[in-house]
């Protein structure tokens, strides 16, 4: 099997139309804004691990090597890169699923299929992917957000930029197609970060992404 249920669960829980938020590290994330947003989501929802994906199947350990904890010459432990599906709740007790960790290095279509099957099993109502990219915009302006989706119905009412461009895709774009094909509304939300600020944290972009998750995903967070 391509994943295992965390030891804290005897069986897959029965959820009530949770929101799924996706942020997998490996593709464009200017200033680390999307990763910071996911980190805050984990804290704000009290999320804990529900499912761990098989790293041997999806991760290239020569590209993403485990970290060795060395203490006075003793190799005490290895910290392996792991992609996880976490479960938390917002302040109104609505369930929120968070897909986080490294982007798979291989078997993208299989990974997306597995995530799609889990999404159906867990009754996911909507998927929101997070990202950030450099843009010719000054820091004196409010952060603009752009959106992507295979379905025009999913983004027609969103107040975000809708671009026309050909760019390399990340796994989030694949998940958009797979989940949309399974009847789950799926959108990607991207923050535009001033191009001269991409090498440093840019909190306004993180805040904008968190606000978009709440507005678009129908959840409430104390952030």
N, C-alpha and C positions, 0 to 999 in steps of 0.2 A: 504494500500500500504506500502511496506517495505522501501520507501524513499520518500522524498518530495523535490520538486524543490525550490531552494533558492528564497526568495522574490524579488530578483533583476532581476529575469527572468520571463517573462509572459508565455513563453513556452520553450521547450527544443531547444537549438540552433542547427543550421545546421553547422556542422564542416567539415573540409576538411582533412581527413586522419590524425587525431592527433596521437601522441605517448601517450601511457598510462604507467605511472611509478607507481609502487606499493611499499609502505613500511608501513606495519601495525605493530604497536608495540605489543609485547606479546611473540614473539619467539626469537630465538638467534639473538643478535645484539651486538657482542663483541665491547667494547669501545663506544657503541652508534654511531658507524661509519655510519651505514645506516640511522639512524634517523637524524644525522647531515647533511647527503647528501640531504635527503628529505627537511629539513628545508632550506637549501641553494637553492634548486630547487624552493621552494615556493617563496623565495625572488627574485631570479634571473629572474623568469618568471612573477612576479607580479600576481601570481595566487590568485583567489578569489573563494569562495565557489559556486559550481554549484548545488550539490545535497547533502543532509544530510540524512544518513540512520537512520532508526528507532532504537534508542538506547534501548527502552523498549523490542524490539524483539530480539536484538542481543547481548546486554551487560548484564552481571550479576553484578548488582550494589553492591552486597555484596563482590564481588571480586575486583571491580573497583568503589569505592564509589565516589560520587560527592564531590567536595571541597566546604566547606561553607566559605564564606567571612564574617568574624565577625569584626565589628567595634564598640568598646565601648559598647559591649553587644548586638548590633543590628545585627541580621542575615540579611545582606543586599542583598545577592544573593547566588545562588548555581551554580557552574560551573560543568556541566554534561559531562562525557566522551562521545565524539561523533566521529563517523567515517564519513569522508567527501570525496566527489569527487570534486576536485578543477580544475579550468581551467585557464591556463596562456598561454604566448607566448614567444618563444625564440627571440634572437636578430634579426632574419630574419622574424619575425612575423609568424613562424610556431606554430600551436596550440599544447599545451602539457596538458594532463590530469594527475592529481596527486591524487591517492587514498591513503589517509593518516588517521591516528587516531589509536584507539585501535583495535587489532585483535578481531573479534567476539568471544564471549564465547560459543555460541550455534548456531545451524542451519547453519553450514558451507556450506552444499550443497545448501541450499536455497539462502544463501548470494551470493555464487559463481554464481548461476543461474541468480540472479538479476543483478550482475555485468556484466555477459556475455551478457545479454539482452541490458543493457545500452551501452556496448562496440559496439555491432552491430548497435544500433540506432545512436550512435555518430560517426560511421564509423572509429573506431580505426583500425590502420594499424599494430600496433605492441604493445605488452606488455613487459615491463621490470620490474622484481621484484628485490628489493635490500635487501641484508643481509650481515652479517659479522660473522665470527666464529673464535674461538681461534685455533691457529696452532703452531706447533713447527718450528717457523721461527724467525730469529733474526731481530731486527729493523734496522740493517745495510744494509739489502737487500731491493730492491724494492718490493712493495706489490704485491703479486700474487693474481690473481682473478680466481675463478672457476665458472662454469656455469652449469645450469640444464635446461632441456626442455623435454617434451614428444616426441618431433620430432627431429630426428637426422639432418634433413635438416636445422633446425633453429640454430644449433650450430656448424655444420661441418666446417664453415669458421672462427669461432671465435678463437682468440689466447689465450684461457683460459683453465685452468685445467679441465679435465672431469674425475671425480672420479667414483669409483664403491664401494658403501657402503650402508648399510641399516640404516637409521636414522629416528627418529620421524619427522613428517612433520608439517609445518605451513600452514596457509591459502593460502599463495602465491603459494605453490605447487598445491593446489586444483585449483586455478585460472589458472595456467598454462594448466592444462588438459581441463578445461571448455572452455577457450578462443581458445585453439588449436582446439578443437572440433567444434568451430564455424568459423574456417578458419582464425583465427588471430594468426600470428606468436608470440610465447610467450617464453621468456627465463627468468631464474633467474640468477642474477650475484652476487657473494659472494666474499667479501674481506677476505683474511687470515690475522688475527691480531696476533702478537706475544703473546703467552699464558701468559707471565708475564706482559703484558700491557693492559689486557682486562678490568681492573677496573678503567682505566683513559682514557680520550679522546686520540684518536690516529689519528690526522689529515691526515697522509699519506693514510690511508685506505679510508677516506672520499673523498679525492682528486682523488684517483684511481677509486672509484665508479662513481664520477661525470664525469670523463674522459670517462669511459666505457659507460655511458648513452649517452654522445654526440657521441662517435664513433659508437656504436651499434644502437642507436636510430635515428641517422641522424639529430641531432639538434645542435645548436650553442649557447653557454651560455657565458656571461661575468662573470666568477667566479674566 
